[in-house]
Amino acid sequence: MTVVCERHNRSVADLCYGPVTPDGVLLLTASEDHTAILRNGETGGFIHKFEGHEGQVWSCDINSMGRLAATASEDCTVRIWDINARQCVHKFSEGNIMQSCAFSLVGNYIVMGGFRDNLKLYDLHQVDTPIWQIANLDACVRSVAWMDDHRLMVSFSDKVGFRVWDIRGPPCIKEIRTHSSVTSIELHQSKNYITTMSANTATIWNLTFNPLVELCVPRISESASFRPQNDILIVGGDDRVVRILGVKDRTEISVVGGGFHMGPIQCVRFSPNGQSFAAGSRDGRTIIRKIDIQMEDVND
């Protein structure tokens, strides 16, 4: 079953799921229409539209408790939203276009990066001054993700490859080369795998940054997400479909989306329970696609 979610009138630039809660799973989408929309991650039901940014929203995240949301925008701000109160509780004004934000997996930290080639880490209890920062990087930070609870991070830019950062010591502890520029990076919730997408190659890495699997798809793609429970990978990109791939046998299991998206797919993610995925497109639509555990129900 596929649910088509609308309400954005420009491209969906990013999406993320919140944790599993007694009230269900939340799904947040960030859009070039200057807003972020909160939905039920299973049904697609509309909950709230976060408004207030004066530029395109490039990145979004929900914290590990499901209580706060963050959005990073072209208007040079990162905003923190109280999900229950439906309002902005803090605005970081950074003086340059912000393209990425991510809450720590535990604690009250948020990291952000953007056009002035820097990364900043804030404690949400002390928001006036960053507690860690790296400046004068050689390219815009397009995305950042935490690798562990609150010490290690990975980020990518417009340059080839990605970097690993340690906030406790020498900042950049490793630079990983890829075939071409990375366009998405995901740490699986088990914290055992990192998935990257670059051009038409999706790579699954272990935490020592050895590539476990490389899968090539026919078209340039923007985003990939891995579900290790069943060794399946989803990839979305320029051809407006989501490809479901078997990791072990490196085969294409199914293609989803032909009639659902009118524009290239920008972002894909599996839900926390792995029983569905979401895909956001340049046409402003997000689809939520349910699949069964045995992959018996992925075809239309």
C-alpha positions in Angstrom: 0.0 0.0 0.0 1.2 3.5 -0.9 0.2 6.7 0.8 0.8 10.0 -1.2 1.3 13.0 1.1 1.0 16.5 -0.4 0.9 20.1 1.2 4.4 21.1 0.2 4.3 23.3 -2.9 8.0 23.0 -3.7 10.7 20.3 -3.5 11.1 18.0 -0.5 14.8 18.5 0.4 15.0 16.2 3.4 13.0 13.9 5.6 13.5 12.0 8.8 11.6 9.7 11.1 11.3 10.1 14.9 11.6 7.3 17.4 8.8 4.8 18.0 6.5 6.1 20.7 3.2 5.0 22.3 1.5 7.5 19.9 3.2 6.1 16.8 6.0 7.2 14.6 6.5 10.8 13.5 7.8 11.8 10.0 9.2 15.2 9.3 9.8 16.7 5.9 11.8 19.8 5.0 11.0 21.7 1.9 12.1 24.5 -0.4 8.8 26.2 0.3 10.3 27.5 3.6 8.4 25.0 5.8 8.6 21.6 7.5 5.6 19.3 7.8 5.1 16.8 10.7 3.0 13.7 9.9 2.1 10.4 11.3 4.9 8.2 9.8 2.6 5.2 9.3 -0.6 6.7 7.9 0.8 10.0 6.5 -1.8 11.9 8.4 -1.1 15.6 8.7 -0.2 16.9 12.2 1.4 20.3 11.8 3.3 22.7 9.4 6.2 24.5 11.0 6.4 28.0 9.5 8.7 30.9 10.1 11.8 30.4 8.0 12.4 33.0 5.3 14.3 30.7 3.0 14.4 27.2 1.7 14.6 24.5 4.4 17.4 22.1 3.5 17.6 19.7 6.5 15.4 18.4 9.4 15.7 16.1 12.4 13.7 14.8 15.4 15.5 14.2 18.7 15.7 10.8 20.3 12.8 11.5 22.7 10.5 12.7 19.9 9.9 16.0 21.6 12.0 18.4 19.6 12.4 19.0 15.9 15.2 21.0 14.2 15.3 22.7 10.7 18.2 24.2 8.9 17.5 26.9 6.3 18.8 29.1 3.5 17.8 32.0 5.7 21.0 31.4 7.8 19.2 30.0 10.8 18.6 26.7 12.5 15.3 26.6 14.4 14.4 24.3 17.3 10.7 23.4 17.5 8.7 22.0 20.5 6.7 19.3 18.8 3.9 19.2 21.4 3.6 23.0 21.7 3.9 23.4 17.9 6.2 26.4 18.2 9.7 27.6 17.8 11.6 27.6 21.1 15.0 28.8 19.8 16.6 30.2 16.7 20.3 30.0 16.0 21.3 32.8 13.7 24.5 31.8 12.0 25.2 34.4 9.4 25.5 31.9 6.5 23.2 29.5 4.7 22.6 26.4 6.8 22.3 23.1 5.1 22.4 20.5 7.8 21.4 19.9 11.4 21.4 16.8 13.6 20.5 16.0 17.2 22.9 13.8 19.2 21.6 10.3 19.8 21.6 10.9 23.6 21.9 14.1 25.6 21.0 17.6 24.5 23.4 18.4 21.7 22.8 19.6 18.1 25.4 19.9 15.4 24.9 22.1 12.3 26.8 23.0 9.2 26.5 25.2 6.1 28.0 27.4 3.4 30.7 29.1 5.3 32.6 25.7 5.5 32.1 25.1 9.2 30.6 22.8 11.7 29.3 23.9 15.1 28.1 21.9 18.1 25.7 23.4 20.7 24.4 22.2 24.1 20.7 23.0 24.0 21.0 24.0 27.7 23.6 26.6 26.8 22.7 28.0 23.4 24.6 31.3 23.4 28.0 29.8 22.4 29.0 26.6 20.6 30.9 24.1 22.7 32.8 22.8 19.7 33.4 24.1 16.2 35.5 23.6 13.1 36.0 26.5 10.7 37.5 27.1 7.3 36.8 23.7 5.8 37.5 23.4 2.1 33.8 23.0 1.0 30.2 23.6 2.1 29.0 21.1 4.7 26.0 19.5 3.0 25.0 17.0 5.7 26.2 15.7 9.1 25.2 12.7 11.1 26.1 11.3 14.5 28.0 8.0 14.6 27.7 7.4 18.4 25.9 9.0 21.4 27.7 12.4 21.3 31.3 12.1 20.3 31.8 11.0 16.7 30.2 12.5 13.6 30.4 12.0 9.9 29.8 14.8 7.3 30.0 15.3 3.6 30.5 18.3 1.3 30.5 19.0 -2.4 33.9 17.3 -2.6 34.4 13.6 -3.1 34.2 11.4 0.0 33.2 12.1 3.6 34.9 12.9 6.9 34.8 11.5 10.4 35.0 14.0 13.3 35.8 13.4 17.0 34.8 16.3 19.3 37.2 15.0 22.0 40.6 15.3 20.3 42.1 16.0 16.9 39.0 17.1 15.0 39.1 15.1 11.7 40.3 11.6 12.4 39.6 10.1 9.0 38.8 11.0 5.4 37.0 8.4 3.4 37.3 8.5 -0.4 34.3 7.6 -2.6 33.9 7.3 -6.4 32.2 10.6 -6.6 30.5 13.3 -4.4 28.3 11.9 -1.6 24.7 13.0 -1.7 23.3 11.2 1.3 24.6 9.5 4.5 22.7 7.4 7.0 23.7 5.8 10.3 21.4 2.8 10.9 19.6 2.9 14.2 21.5 -0.2 15.3 24.6 2.0 15.0 26.4 -0.8 13.2 26.2 0.4 9.6 26.7 3.6 7.6 25.1 3.9 4.2 26.2 6.4 1.6 25.0 7.3 -1.9 27.3 8.8 -4.5 26.3 9.1 -8.2 24.8 5.6 -9.0 26.6 3.7 -6.2 25.2 2.9 -2.8 27.8 1.7 -0.3 27.2 0.0 3.1 30.1 0.6 5.5 31.0 -0.9 8.8 32.1 1.4 11.7 35.7 1.0 10.8 34.8 2.4 7.4 35.5 -0.7 5.4 33.0 -1.0 2.6 30.9 -4.1 3.1 28.8 -3.9 -0.1 28.7 -1.6 -3.1 25.6 -1.7 -5.3 25.3 0.1 -8.6 21.9 1.2 -10.0 21.1 2.2 -13.6 20.6 6.0 -13.0 22.2 8.7 -10.9 20.6 8.6 -7.5 20.4 11.1 -4.5 19.6 8.9 -1.5 19.8 5.4 -0.1 18.6 3.7 3.1 19.5 0.2 4.5 17.4 -2.3 6.4 19.8 -5.0 7.8 17.0 -7.1 9.2 16.3 -8.4 5.7 19.3 -7.2 3.9 17.4 -4.8 1.6 18.4 -1.4 0.4 16.2 1.4 -1.1 17.6 3.9 -3.6 15.8 7.0 -5.1 17.0 9.4 -7.7 16.6 11.1 -11.1 14.4 8.4 -12.6 11.5 9.2 -10.2 11.3 5.7 -8.7 12.5 3.9 -5.6 14.5 0.8 -6.3 14.3 -2.0 -3.7 17.5 -4.0 -3.9 18.6 -7.3 -2.3 22.0 -6.8 -0.7 23.1 -10.4 -0.5 22.4 -11.4 -4.0 22.8 -7.8 -5.4 19.6 -8.0 -7.4 16.7 -5.6 -8.0 13.7 -6.9 -6.2 11.2 -4.2 -7.2 10.7 -0.7 -8.5 8.1 1.6 -6.8 6.9 5.0 -7.8 6.3 5.4 -11.5 2.9 7.0 -11.0 3.4 8.6 -7.6 6.2 11.1 -8.2 6.3 13.7 -11.0 9.9 14.8 -10.2 13.3 13.2 -9.2 13.4 11.7 -5.7 15.6 13.7 -3.3 15.5 11.6 -0.1 14.5 8.1 1.1 14.4 6.5 4.5 13.2 3.3 6.1 10.8 3.7 9.1 12.2 2.7 12.5 10.5 -0.7 12.4 11.5 -1.3 8.8 8.0 -2.1 7.7 7.7 0.9 5.5 9.7 3.7 3.9 9.2 7.3 2.9 10.5 9.0 -0.3 10.4 12.8 -0.9 10.5 14.3 -4.3 11.1 17.6 -6.2 7.4 17.7 -7.0 6.7 18.4 -3.3 5.2 15.0 -2.7 6.2 12.4 -0.1 5.1 8.8 -0.4 4.9 6.3 2.4 5.2 2.7 1.1 4.3 -0.3 3.3 6.1 -3.5 2.7 5.9 -6.8 4.5 8.8 -8.5 6.3 9.2 -11.2 3.7 9.1 -8.8 0.8 6.0 -10.5 -0.6 4.1 -7.3 -1.1 6.4 -4.8 -2.7 5.0 -5.0 -6.2 1.9 -3.0 -7.3 
